[in-house]
């Protein structure tokens, strides 16, 4: 189970997210479980060079309520509890 403040990383598309509200669902991107960058090793080294933006793109899970901020956005599809996560706080481009 992800905890608030933990950073997760997709090994396929390099998408990086931070959990802002914990839930019981498993974070999935590109069809596989995302890895915790907090565990150390290469993922921690790679993610350390990318600074967090003030406001990232936010997503939430309709099933367990887990919320995340996307730090490095890619084309990977984010899933939790077996379904796509929903983007929240989206603003239109001007």
TORGUTOR-436097 format. One record per residue: residue in three letters; y, z, x of N, C-alpha, C in turn. Coordinates in steps of 0.001 Angstrom, whole numbers, plus 500000, padded with zeros to 6 digits. Atoms other than C-alpha are relative to their C-alpha. Last residue first. Layout:
<rs>
{'ALA',{Y,Z,X},{Y,Z,X},{Y,Z,X}}
...
</rs>
This chain:
<rs>
{'UNK',{498682,500507,500415},{529642,476796,495017},{500444,498884,500868}}
{'UNK',{499192,500470,498880},{525952,477609,495217},{501312,499426,499480}}
{'UNK',{499923,501460,499878},{524532,479579,492302},{500928,499630,501154}}
{'UNK',{498689,500504,500360},{523611,483208,492772},{500031,498498,500198}}
{'UNK',{499708,501335,499497},{520138,484687,492684},{501377,499571,499524}}
{'UNK',{498676,500047,499419},{520040,488452,492168},{500388,498650,500559}}
{'UNK',{498980,499268,500762},{516294,488507,491606},{501336,499879,500725}}
{'UNK',{498739,499841,499285},{513555,486071,492688},{500996,500736,499115}}
{'UNK',{498829,500583,500641},{510233,486655,490932},{501253,500294,500812}}
{'UNK',{498919,499024,500150},{507026,487253,492892},{501221,499266,499444}}
{'UNK',{498777,500218,499227},{504262,484757,492247},{501009,501108,499738}}
{'UNK',{499074,500964,500599},{501023,486191,490834},{501256,499888,500856}}
{'UNK',{500614,501238,500460},{497850,487905,492064},{500928,499014,499321}}
{'UNK',{500847,499751,501172},{499271,491436,492296},{499469,498704,499385}}
{'UNK',{500381,498596,500048},{501957,490207,494740},{499210,500189,498710}}
{'UNK',{500798,499535,501123},{502839,486671,495783},{499723,501491,500145}}
{'UNK',{500282,498565,499989},{505463,485058,498016},{499264,500400,498730}}
{'UNK',{499957,499448,501355},{505294,481287,498419},{499563,501458,500042}}
{'UNK',{501188,499273,500452},{506113,480110,501955},{500195,500606,498619}}
{'UNK',{500522,500629,501211},{508999,477639,502277},{498756,500693,499472}}
{'UNK',{500655,501276,499698},{510838,479865,504737},{499524,499413,498682}}
{'UNK',{500560,500744,501125},{513247,482795,504456},{499432,498674,500475}}
{'UNK',{500093,501363,499501},{513728,485203,507359},{499317,499199,498904}}
{'UNK',{499146,499983,498819},{514921,488577,506075},{500043,498617,500638}}
{'UNK',{500479,500988,499044},{513529,488403,502555},{500999,499932,501140}}
{'UNK',{498896,500823,499516},{514307,491646,500755},{499404,499035,501005}}
{'UNK',{499844,500315,498585},{511376,493121,498831},{501303,499248,500231}}
{'UNK',{498853,500841,499710},{510671,494849,495530},{500118,499804,501496}}
{'UNK',{499627,500040,498594},{507382,496266,494206},{501184,499052,500193}}
{'UNK',{498613,499624,499782},{507425,496729,490428},{500453,500002,501447}}
{'UNK',{499921,498661,499406},{503634,496776,490059},{501425,500459,500297}}
{'UNK',{501147,499147,500311},{503137,493881,487615},{500204,501425,500532}}
{'UNK',{499973,499612,501412},{506445,491963,487466},{498879,500959,499628}}
{'UNK',{501280,500253,500649},{506679,491912,491274},{500080,500510,498570}}
{'UNK',{500727,498856,500551},{510183,491704,492712},{498719,499526,499329}}
{'UNK',{501092,500355,500903},{512140,489387,495003},{499397,501281,499442}}
{'UNK',{500828,498924,500552},{515471,489712,496830},{498960,499447,499020}}
{'UNK',{500473,500455,501294},{517161,487197,499126},{499017,501045,499498}}
{'UNK',{501057,500995,499968},{518816,489110,501945},{499692,499531,498594}}
{'UNK',{500654,500200,501290},{522184,490853,501844},{498972,498891,500111}}
{'UNK',{499459,498957,500869},{523571,492339,505075},{499347,499916,498628}}
{'UNK',{498700,500328,500591},{521277,490140,507164},{500471,501147,499108}}
{'UNK',{499971,499974,501458},{518525,491763,509264},{501382,499603,499491}}
{'UNK',{499264,498900,500615},{518457,490736,512903},{500027,499869,498488}}
{'UNK',{499322,500505,501189},{515745,488474,514266},{500662,501161,499276}}
{'UNK',{498895,500855,499570},{514802,489419,517840},{500769,499411,498823}}
{'UNK',{498902,499194,499481},{512701,492392,516662},{501199,499144,500390}}
{'UNK',{499080,499643,501083},{510523,490133,514490},{501187,500806,500507}}
{'UNK',{499372,501185,500588},{508901,488432,517488},{501037,500398,498959}}
{'UNK',{499140,500620,498995},{508225,491682,519389},{500745,498814,499409}}
{'UNK',{498848,499109,499845},{506897,493485,516312},{500983,499408,501005}}
{'UNK',{499178,500116,501202},{504650,490538,515548},{501241,500872,500095}}
{'UNK',{499182,501206,499994},{503400,490376,519141},{500903,499893,498782}}
{'UNK',{500556,501230,499463},{502143,493974,519237},{500972,498831,499917}}
{'UNK',{499817,500243,498570},{503344,496774,517012},{499406,498675,500420}}
{'UNK',{501198,499593,499273},{502040,498004,513646},{500129,499798,501502}}
{'UNK',{499802,498642,499497},{505526,497860,512099},{498818,500485,500844}}
{'UNK',{499387,500145,498682},{505218,494085,511768},{500211,501367,500637}}
{'UNK',{498934,499034,499736},{502782,494661,508921},{500522,499803,501413}}
{'UNK',{500300,498959,499015},{500800,491529,508226},{501195,500923,500166}}
{'UNK',{498993,499867,498952},{501091,489414,505074},{499631,501171,500903}}
{'UNK',{499301,498726,499966},{497873,488786,503153},{500992,500040,501159}}
{'UNK',{500680,498930,499262},{496949,485119,502920},{500876,501245,500026}}
{'UNK',{501386,499791,500373},{497696,482266,500519},{499261,501075,500772}}
{'UNK',{500811,501133,499542},{500917,481073,502183},{498502,500229,499759}}
{'UNK',{499162,501162,499748},{502420,484531,501588},{499097,498909,500563}}
{'UNK',{500699,501201,499574},{500730,487600,500095},{501023,498887,500189}}
{'UNK',{499096,501120,499764},{502054,491153,499691},{499234,498832,500603}}
{'UNK',{500115,500495,498635},{499403,493501,498293},{500910,498784,500135}}
{'UNK',{500487,501355,499736},{500327,495371,495105},{499974,499660,501478}}
{'UNK',{501399,499933,499577},{500634,499160,494719},{499422,498637,500354}}
{'UNK',{500882,500268,501126},{504415,499229,494720},{498577,500046,500495}}
{'UNK',{501452,500037,499824},{507146,500440,497058},{499290,499717,498689}}
{'UNK',{500567,499098,501001},{510805,499549,496553},{498489,499848,500068}}
{'UNK',{498887,499159,500441},{512909,497983,499328},{499580,500964,498903}}
{'UNK',{500256,499376,501297},{510007,496464,501302},{501177,500911,499649}}
{'UNK',{499938,498545,499901},{511297,494287,504155},{499830,500561,498602}}
{'UNK',{499448,499246,501125},{510333,490627,504430},{500004,501491,500310}}
{'UNK',{499934,498575,499694},{509674,488057,507176},{500692,500710,498851}}
{'UNK',{499116,499295,500921},{508566,484456,506693},{499913,501499,500275}}
{'UNK',{499066,499107,499300},{506945,483068,509840},{501009,500681,499072}}
{'UNK',{498658,500591,500120},{505253,480179,507960},{501089,500825,500667}}
{'UNK',{500007,501457,500161},{501619,480868,508949},{501412,499423,500030}}
{'UNK',{500407,500645,498748},{501590,484403,510415},{500041,498479,499910}}
{'UNK',{501028,501021,500273},{503570,485763,507468},{499689,499283,501306}}
{'UNK',{499833,501259,499303},{505415,489001,508388},{498854,499051,499643}}
{'UNK',{501210,500825,500049},{505927,492368,506729},{500328,498585,500438}}
{'UNK',{499756,501422,499810},{508545,495031,507503},{498661,499269,500020}}
{'UNK',{500944,500714,499141},{508210,498567,506143},{500328,498507,500028}}
{'UNK',{499525,500113,498626},{511344,500251,504753},{499063,499267,500938}}
{'UNK',{498605,500386,499870},{509789,501441,501499},{500413,500003,501472}}
{'UNK',{499053,498911,500196},{506029,501706,501810},{501416,499475,500197}}
{'UNK',{498753,500089,499232},{503411,499006,501356},{500917,501167,499660}}
{'UNK',{498828,500000,500836},{500000,500000,500000},{501247,500000,500890}}
</rs>
